[in-house]
Amino acid sequence: MLQQEIQEFLSYLESVKQYSTHTTNGYRRDLTKLSKYLVNEDIQDWKSVNEHEVRTFVNSERRRGLSPRSIQRLLSTTRSFFEYLLIEGVIKLSPAKSINSPKSAQLLPKAMDADLVQRLLNFKPEGMIEVRDKAIAELLYSSGLRLSEVCSLNTEDLELKERVCRVTGKGNKTRIVPVGTKAIQAIRDWLIYRRELKDSKNSVSEAMFLNNKGSRISARSIQLRLEKLCAKRGLPGINPHMLRHSFASHVLESSGDLRAVQEMLGHADIGTTQIYTKLDFQHLSKVYDKAHPRAKKGIKNDN
């Protein structure tokens, strides 16, 4: 009985809300945890669930060592599910409505300075794989794309003459982002190899970035290839998300245009983008501490 409503909810997320498979699977994992807990408590239908059971379930997950951020996601999933049951008339009151999420420390994203980015990207690639890897890295930094967005790109999504890229992000929302000159050139270089690879493998994939078998490249493959690129160039470990963060930080630092950065990153809430203002302030604070005479350590007291 419990599983039937969960499956209907997941189908609703996929067909009506058009959530990605990755997002839907996250909901499935959280709701599977909840349903297993309720079955162990001998609760067989959603009408019987009250606020006490939800609180006890959340506390049990907290005791198992689940982080505050994971608890927040678990509660968000639970609330969304009960709101769905409320709309469908399965229940009359949501038992999760009054339960507050725990606060978690806001961690600033890691961004590289411009010199480190130059060290990563300023090299002459050797062979097809490195040409592709450079094109991916250039695009990540040039346009601030998410890793999943790079993986899902098709050739038709890039307008090289106009230097723009059409991206389908979270919630199936589409946005147009600019692509820098260096990224455009790296992509042009890759397209020559891509054409040869596609012909040799008889691939029908329209994916922009292919693996050596002619199929769409995976997120994990991009992560591993970037790690290898960093190791070859003697750089500390850099992941795709750091390139996105660096893009946001550097554009905001130069322009100060928070709304434009929000649009390019595909953030629905400008509050998510505002974290980069804090990142930029950290940089300013370091400059101040180094440069200002009264901020330097070791200043002698005049008295």
C-alpha positions as CSV (number, residue, x, y, z in Angstrom):
1,M,0.0,0.0,0.0
2,L,2.8,2.4,0.9
3,Q,4.7,1.6,-2.2
4,Q,1.8,2.3,-4.6
5,E,1.5,6.0,-3.6
6,I,5.3,6.4,-3.8
7,Q,5.4,5.0,-7.3
8,E,2.5,7.3,-8.4
9,F,4.3,10.3,-6.9
10,L,7.5,9.4,-8.7
11,S,5.6,9.0,-12.0
12,Y,4.1,12.5,-11.3
13,L,7.6,13.9,-10.9
14,E,8.8,12.4,-14.1
15,S,5.8,13.1,-16.3
16,V,4.2,16.3,-14.9
17,K,7.1,18.1,-13.2
18,Q,9.6,16.7,-15.7
19,Y,12.3,16.1,-13.2
20,S,15.5,14.3,-14.3
21,T,16.1,10.6,-13.7
22,H,18.9,11.6,-11.3
23,T,16.5,13.8,-9.2
24,T,13.7,11.3,-9.2
25,N,16.1,8.6,-8.0
26,G,17.0,10.8,-5.1
27,Y,13.3,11.1,-4.1
28,R,13.0,7.3,-4.5
29,R,15.8,6.6,-2.1
30,D,14.5,9.0,0.6
31,L,10.9,7.7,0.4
32,T,12.1,4.1,0.4
33,K,13.9,4.8,3.7
34,L,10.7,6.3,5.1
35,S,8.4,3.5,4.0
36,K,10.8,0.8,5.4
37,Y,10.8,2.7,8.8
38,L,7.0,2.9,8.8
39,V,6.6,-0.8,7.9
40,N,8.9,-1.7,10.9
41,E,6.6,0.4,13.0
42,D,3.6,-1.6,11.7
43,I,2.1,1.4,9.8
44,Q,0.6,0.2,6.6
45,D,-1.0,3.3,5.1
46,W,-0.2,7.0,4.8
47,K,-3.4,8.1,6.6
48,S,-2.0,6.6,9.8
49,V,1.3,8.6,9.7
50,N,1.4,11.5,12.2
51,E,3.9,14.2,13.0
52,H,5.5,12.1,15.8
53,E,6.3,9.3,13.4
54,V,8.0,11.7,11.0
55,R,10.0,13.3,13.7
56,T,11.1,9.9,15.1
57,F,12.1,8.8,11.6
58,V,14.2,11.9,11.0
59,N,15.8,11.6,14.4
60,S,16.7,7.9,13.7
61,E,18.4,9.0,10.5
62,R,20.3,11.7,12.4
63,R,21.5,9.2,15.0
64,R,22.7,7.0,12.1
65,G,25.1,9.9,11.2
66,L,23.2,11.6,8.4
67,S,24.6,15.1,7.9
68,P,22.4,18.2,8.4
69,R,22.4,18.8,4.7
70,S,21.2,15.2,4.0
71,I,18.5,15.6,6.7
72,Q,17.4,18.8,5.0
73,R,17.0,16.9,1.7
74,L,15.2,14.1,3.4
75,L,12.7,16.5,5.0
76,S,12.2,18.3,1.7
77,T,11.4,15.0,0.0
78,T,9.0,14.0,2.8
79,R,7.2,17.4,2.7
80,S,6.8,17.3,-1.1
81,F,5.5,13.8,-0.9
82,F,2.9,14.5,1.8
83,E,1.9,17.7,-0.1
84,Y,1.2,15.5,-3.1
85,L,-0.9,13.1,-1.0
86,L,-2.8,16.1,0.4
87,I,-3.6,17.4,-3.1
88,E,-4.6,13.9,-4.2
89,G,-7.0,13.6,-1.2
90,V,-5.2,10.6,0.3
91,I,-4.6,12.5,3.5
92,K,-6.2,15.5,5.1
93,L,-3.2,17.0,6.9
94,S,0.5,16.9,6.2
95,P,2.4,15.4,9.2
96,A,5.7,17.0,8.0
97,K,4.5,20.6,7.6
98,S,5.6,21.8,11.0
99,I,8.9,20.1,11.2
100,N,11.9,22.4,10.7
101,S,15.1,21.4,9.0
102,P,18.4,21.6,10.9
103,K,20.7,24.5,10.0
104,S,24.0,23.6,8.4
105,A,27.1,25.6,8.0
106,Q,27.2,27.4,4.7
107,L,30.4,26.3,3.0
108,L,31.9,28.6,0.4
109,P,32.6,27.0,-2.9
110,K,36.2,26.4,-3.9
111,A,37.4,28.6,-6.7
112,M,40.8,28.8,-8.4
113,D,42.6,32.1,-9.0
114,A,43.0,33.1,-12.7
115,D,46.7,32.1,-12.8
116,L,45.8,28.5,-11.8
117,V,43.2,28.4,-14.5
118,Q,45.7,29.6,-17.0
119,R,48.1,26.8,-15.9
120,L,45.4,24.2,-16.4
121,L,44.1,25.4,-19.8
122,N,47.2,26.8,-21.6
123,F,48.6,23.7,-23.2
124,K,48.8,22.1,-26.6
125,P,46.8,18.9,-26.6
126,E,48.2,15.7,-28.0
127,G,45.8,13.4,-29.7
128,M,42.1,13.1,-29.9
129,I,41.4,12.5,-26.2
130,E,43.3,15.5,-25.0
131,V,41.7,17.7,-27.6
132,R,38.3,16.6,-26.3
133,D,39.4,17.1,-22.7
134,K,40.6,20.6,-23.3
135,A,37.4,21.5,-25.1
136,I,35.4,20.2,-22.1
137,A,37.5,22.1,-19.5
138,E,37.4,25.3,-21.6
139,L,33.7,25.1,-21.8
140,L,33.2,24.4,-18.1
141,Y,35.2,27.5,-17.3
142,S,34.1,29.7,-20.2
143,S,30.3,29.3,-19.5
144,G,30.0,28.0,-16.0
145,L,28.1,24.8,-17.0
146,R,27.2,22.1,-14.5
147,L,28.9,18.7,-15.2
148,S,25.5,17.1,-16.0
149,E,24.8,19.9,-18.5
150,V,28.1,19.3,-20.4
151,C,27.3,15.6,-20.6
152,S,23.8,16.2,-22.0
153,L,25.0,18.7,-24.6
154,N,24.2,17.9,-28.3
155,T,26.0,19.3,-31.3
156,E,22.9,21.3,-32.2
157,D,23.0,23.1,-28.8
158,L,26.2,25.1,-29.8
159,E,26.1,28.0,-32.2
160,L,29.7,28.6,-32.9
161,K,29.4,31.6,-35.1
162,E,27.1,33.4,-32.5
163,R,29.4,32.0,-29.7
164,V,26.4,30.9,-27.6
165,C,25.3,27.6,-26.1
166,R,21.8,26.4,-25.3
167,V,21.7,24.5,-22.0
168,T,19.0,22.4,-20.4
169,G,19.5,22.7,-16.7
170,K,17.7,21.8,-13.5
171,G,13.9,21.5,-13.7
172,N,14.3,21.1,-17.5
173,K,14.8,24.9,-17.8
174,T,16.6,26.1,-20.9
175,R,19.0,29.0,-20.9
176,I,21.4,30.6,-23.4
177,V,24.9,31.3,-22.3
178,P,27.8,32.9,-24.0
179,V,30.9,30.9,-25.0
180,G,34.4,32.5,-24.9
181,T,36.7,32.6,-27.9
182,K,39.2,30.1,-26.5
183,A,36.5,27.6,-25.8
184,I,35.0,28.1,-29.3
185,Q,38.4,27.3,-30.8
186,A,38.9,24.2,-28.6
187,I,35.4,23.0,-29.5
188,R,36.2,23.5,-33.3
189,D,39.4,21.4,-32.8
190,W,37.4,18.7,-31.1
191,L,34.7,18.6,-33.8
192,I,37.3,17.6,-36.4
193,Y,38.2,14.5,-34.3
194,R,34.5,13.9,-33.3
195,R,33.6,13.6,-37.0
196,E,36.3,11.0,-37.6
197,L,35.4,9.1,-34.5
198,K,31.7,9.1,-35.3
199,D,32.4,7.8,-38.8
200,S,34.7,5.1,-37.6
201,K,32.4,3.8,-35.0
202,N,29.2,4.3,-37.1
203,S,27.8,6.1,-34.1
204,V,24.3,7.7,-34.3
205,S,24.8,9.8,-31.1
206,E,24.2,13.5,-31.4
207,A,26.1,14.1,-28.2
208,M,28.7,16.9,-28.4
209,F,31.3,15.0,-26.3
210,L,31.9,11.3,-27.1
211,N,34.0,8.6,-25.5
212,N,36.5,6.5,-27.5
213,K,33.6,4.1,-28.3
214,G,31.6,6.8,-30.0
215,S,29.0,7.1,-27.3
216,R,28.0,10.0,-25.1
217,I,30.7,10.6,-22.4
218,S,29.7,10.0,-18.8
219,A,30.1,12.4,-15.9
220,R,32.5,10.0,-14.2
221,S,34.7,9.9,-17.2
222,I,35.0,13.7,-17.3
223,Q,35.9,13.8,-13.7
224,L,38.6,11.1,-14.2
225,R,40.0,12.8,-17.3
226,L,40.2,16.2,-15.5
227,E,42.1,14.6,-12.7
228,K,44.5,13.1,-15.2
229,L,44.9,16.4,-16.9
230,C,45.8,18.1,-13.6
231,A,48.3,15.3,-12.7
232,K,50.0,15.7,-16.0
233,R,50.3,19.4,-15.5
234,G,51.5,19.1,-11.9
235,L,48.4,20.8,-10.5
236,P,46.4,20.1,-7.4
237,G,43.2,18.1,-7.8
238,I,40.6,20.2,-9.7
239,N,37.0,19.0,-10.2
240,P,34.5,20.2,-12.8
241,H,32.5,22.1,-10.2
242,M,35.5,24.1,-9.2
243,L,35.7,25.4,-12.8
244,R,32.0,26.4,-12.6
245,H,32.7,28.2,-9.3
246,S,35.8,29.9,-10.7
247,F,33.8,31.2,-13.7
248,A,31.2,32.7,-11.4
249,S,33.7,34.2,-9.0
250,H,35.8,35.7,-11.8
251,V,32.9,37.2,-13.7
252,L,31.3,38.6,-10.6
253,E,34.6,40.1,-9.5
254,S,35.1,41.8,-12.8
255,S,31.6,42.9,-13.5
256,G,29.8,43.1,-10.1
257,D,26.6,42.1,-12.0
258,L,25.0,39.6,-9.7
259,R,21.8,39.2,-11.9
260,A,23.8,38.4,-15.0
261,V,25.8,35.7,-13.1
262,Q,22.6,34.3,-11.8
263,E,21.2,34.0,-15.3
264,M,24.3,32.4,-16.7
265,L,24.6,29.9,-13.9
266,G,20.9,29.0,-14.2
267,H,20.1,29.7,-10.5
268,A,16.4,30.0,-9.8
269,D,17.0,31.9,-6.6
270,I,19.5,34.8,-6.5
271,G,20.2,33.8,-2.9
272,T,22.2,30.9,-4.3
273,T,24.3,33.2,-6.5
274,Q,24.9,35.6,-3.6
275,I,27.3,33.1,-2.0
276,Y,29.8,34.3,-4.6
277,T,29.7,37.8,-3.2
278,K,31.0,36.3,0.1
279,L,33.7,34.4,-1.9
280,D,34.7,37.7,-3.5
281,F,34.7,39.5,-0.1
282,Q,37.1,36.8,1.2
283,H,39.5,37.7,-1.6
284,L,39.1,41.4,-0.8
285,S,39.8,40.8,2.9
286,K,43.0,39.0,2.1
287,V,44.2,41.8,-0.2
288,Y,43.3,44.3,2.6
289,D,45.1,42.4,5.3
290,K,48.2,42.3,3.1
291,A,48.1,45.8,1.9
292,H,46.7,48.1,4.6
293,P,49.4,49.4,7.0
294,R,47.1,49.2,10.0
295,A,46.0,45.6,9.1
296,K,49.4,44.1,9.0
297,K,50.6,41.9,11.8
298,G,53.4,43.0,14.0
299,I,52.6,46.7,14.0
300,K,54.2,48.4,17.0
301,N,52.0,50.1,19.4
302,D,52.6,53.9,19.4
303,N,52.0,54.1,23.2
